[in-house]
């Protein structure tokens, strides 16, 4: 009877250890997924800011290009005075 009791205690200990390992592994995965989600949110915020900057730069580039075209057209029509 003591052998049976010893086997049952060993099986119970193995089950408890496995349950603890599964809990720790699952908790670690949850923490990792949470960290990945937070990083994703941060990257989305950075991307949104970058898109705003890109849009602003595109507008500025268009304005400068239009100004350059107008200045070029005006200066082409002006002749240099004879020295």
ROVEX-201907 format. One line per field, with one value per residue: z, x, y of N, C-alpha, C in turn; residue in one letter. Coordinates in Angstrom, 2 decimals. Each point is the difference from the previous one (the first is absolute). Last residue first. Layout:
! ROVEX-201907
nz Z|...
nx X|...
ny Y|...
caz Z|...
cax X|...
cay Y|...
cz Z|...
cx X|...
cy Y|...
type A|...
//
This chain:
! ROVEX-201907
nz -70.70|-0.54|1.91|0.09|-0.26|0.96|0.00|2.43|4.66|1.60|0.37|3.63|4.16|0.72|1.08|4.42|3.32|0.39|2.39|4.72|2.07|0.44|3.51|4.28|1.00|1.17|4.41|3.30|0.33|2.31|4.69|1.98|0.36|3.61|4.09|0.52|1.05|4.48|2.64|-0.35|2.41|4.49|0.86|-0.10|3.77|3.43|-0.51|1.11|4.51|1.77|-0.78|2.84|4.17|0.07|-0.01|4.09|2.75|-0.87|1.71|4.55|1.23|-0.76|3.10|3.99|-0.16|0.18|4.23|2.48|-1.08|1.67|4.43|0.82|-0.75|3.41|3.61|-0.56|0.54|4.38|2.06|-0.99|2.32|4.34|0.74
nx 25.27|-5.21|-4.27|-3.38|-4.95|-4.84|-3.22|1.00|-0.88|-4.34|-1.15|1.78|-2.14|-3.76|0.70|1.27|-3.30|-2.33|2.09|-0.20|-3.90|-0.43|2.29|-1.93|-3.27|1.53|1.48|-3.21|-1.46|2.75|-0.26|-3.43|0.63|2.51|-2.18|-2.31|2.57|1.15|-3.19|-0.36|3.07|-0.98|-2.92|1.80|2.28|-2.54|-1.25|3.16|0.45|-3.10|0.70|2.98|-1.62|-2.42|2.39|1.66|-2.92|-0.56|3.21|-0.30|-3.16|1.09|2.78|-1.98|-2.20|2.66|1.36|-3.12|-0.52|3.17|-0.51|-3.04|1.47|2.52|-2.36|-1.94|2.79|0.81|-3.25|0.02|3.05|-1.12|-2.62
ny 96.82|-2.01|-2.87|-4.23|-2.21|-2.73|-3.51|-3.96|0.02|-1.11|-4.54|-2.39|0.35|-2.69|-4.57|-1.01|-0.25|-4.03|-3.43|0.14|-1.60|-4.66|-2.14|0.06|-3.23|-4.27|-0.70|-0.96|-4.43|-3.02|-0.05|-2.47|-4.60|-1.62|-0.70|-4.02|-3.78|-0.77|-2.10|-4.65|-2.63|-0.96|-3.56|-4.32|-1.57|-1.89|-4.50|-3.31|-1.15|-3.01|-4.56|-2.25|-1.42|-3.96|-4.01|-1.57|-2.38|-4.56|-2.95|-1.15|-3.28|-4.50|-2.11|-1.59|-4.11|-3.87|-1.52|-2.47|-4.56|-3.01|-1.45|-3.46|-4.37|-1.99|-1.78|-4.28|-3.73|-1.40|-2.67|-4.56|-2.66|-1.35|-3.82
caz 0.86|-0.63|-0.55|0.78|-0.66|0.28|-0.77|-1.41|-0.31|0.04|-1.12|-1.23|-0.03|-0.24|-1.38|-0.91|0.09|-0.66|-1.44|-0.49|0.06|-1.07|-1.26|-0.10|-0.23|-1.37|-0.91|0.13|-0.63|-1.45|-0.44|0.08|-1.12|-1.21|0.04|-0.20|-1.41|-0.72|0.32|-0.72|-1.41|-0.09|0.18|-1.21|-1.01|0.36|-0.27|-1.45|-0.42|0.46|-0.90|-1.29|0.16|0.13|-1.34|-0.79|0.51|-0.51|-1.45|-0.21|0.43|-1.00|-1.22|0.25|0.05|-1.37|-0.68|0.54|-0.50|-1.42|-0.08|0.40|-1.11|-1.09|0.37|-0.08|-1.43|-0.52|0.51|-0.73|-1.37|0.03|0.00
cax 0.94|1.33|0.38|1.08|1.31|0.79|-0.53|0.26|1.39|0.20|-0.73|0.72|1.21|-0.40|-0.51|1.14|0.71|-0.84|0.07|1.31|0.03|-0.86|0.69|1.06|-0.63|-0.54|1.13|0.44|-1.04|0.10|1.19|-0.30|-0.88|0.82|0.77|-0.96|-0.36|1.15|0.05|-1.10|0.40|1.02|-0.68|-0.78|0.95|0.40|-1.15|-0.09|1.11|-0.31|-1.02|0.65|0.83|-0.93|-0.52|1.08|0.14|-1.15|0.19|1.10|-0.44|-0.96|0.75|0.75|-0.98|-0.44|1.12|0.12|-1.15|0.24|1.07|-0.57|-0.88|0.89|0.61|-1.02|-0.24|1.18|-0.08|-1.09|0.49|0.87|-0.81
cay 0.69|0.05|1.31|0.62|-0.05|1.21|1.12|-0.26|0.33|1.44|0.59|-0.32|0.84|1.39|0.13|-0.10|1.27|1.01|-0.28|0.44|1.46|0.51|-0.23|1.00|1.30|0.00|0.19|1.38|0.82|-0.21|0.72|1.42|0.31|0.03|1.25|1.09|0.01|0.55|1.42|0.64|0.13|1.05|1.28|0.25|0.44|1.36|0.88|0.15|0.85|1.35|0.53|0.26|1.19|1.13|0.29|0.60|1.37|0.76|0.16|0.95|1.33|0.47|0.32|1.23|1.08|0.28|0.64|1.36|0.78|0.24|0.99|1.27|0.44|0.40|1.26|1.04|0.23|0.70|1.36|0.66|0.22|1.18|1.17
cz -0.75|0.89|-0.57|-0.60|0.87|-0.70|0.18|-0.86|-1.45|-0.39|-0.05|-1.20|-1.28|-0.08|-0.31|-1.45|-0.97|0.01|-0.79|-1.51|-0.55|-0.04|-1.17|-1.33|-0.18|-0.33|-1.46|-0.96|0.02|-0.75|-1.51|-0.51|0.01|-1.21|-1.26|-0.01|-0.31|-1.48|-0.74|0.26|-0.83|-1.43|-0.11|0.09|-1.29|-1.02|0.31|-0.36|-1.51|-0.44|0.38|-0.99|-1.32|0.15|0.03|-1.40|-0.77|0.42|-0.60|-1.50|-0.29|0.36|-1.10|-1.25|0.22|-0.04|-1.44|-0.70|0.48|-0.59|-1.46|-0.10|0.31|-1.18|-1.10|0.35|-0.17|-1.48|-0.52|0.43|-0.81|-1.38|0.00
cx 0.81|0.93|1.42|0.33|1.01|1.35|0.80|-0.46|0.36|1.42|0.23|-0.67|0.78|1.22|-0.35|-0.45|1.18|0.69|-0.81|0.14|1.31|0.01|-0.81|0.75|1.06|-0.65|-0.47|1.15|0.41|-1.00|0.17|1.17|-0.40|-0.84|0.84|0.71|-0.99|-0.32|1.15|-0.02|-1.09|0.43|0.98|-0.73|-0.72|0.98|0.34|-1.14|-0.04|1.09|-0.40|-1.00|0.67|0.80|-0.94|-0.47|1.09|0.09|-1.13|0.20|1.06|-0.49|-0.92|0.76|0.69|-1.01|-0.38|1.11|0.09|-1.12|0.29|1.03|-0.62|-0.84|0.93|0.57|-1.04|-0.18|1.15|-0.14|-1.05|0.57|0.86
cy 1.01|0.80|-0.04|1.36|0.71|-0.14|1.28|1.15|-0.30|0.36|1.51|0.64|-0.25|0.92|1.45|0.17|0.02|1.36|1.02|-0.22|0.53|1.53|0.54|-0.14|1.08|1.34|0.01|0.29|1.47|0.87|-0.13|0.82|1.47|0.35|0.14|1.34|1.12|0.11|0.68|1.50|0.65|0.22|1.16|1.34|0.34|0.57|1.45|0.95|0.24|0.97|1.42|0.59|0.37|1.30|1.19|0.36|0.74|1.45|0.84|0.26|1.05|1.40|0.54|0.43|1.34|1.15|0.35|0.77|1.44|0.86|0.36|1.12|1.36|0.50|0.53|1.37|1.10|0.33|0.85|1.46|0.72|0.28|1.25
type X|X|X|X|X|X|X|X|X|X|X|X|X|X|X|X|X|X|X|X|X|X|X|X|X|X|X|X|X|X|X|X|X|X|X|X|X|X|X|X|X|X|X|X|X|X|X|X|X|X|X|X|X|X|X|X|X|X|X|X|X|X|X|X|X|X|X|X|X|X|X|X|X|X|X|X|X|X|X|X|X|X|X
//
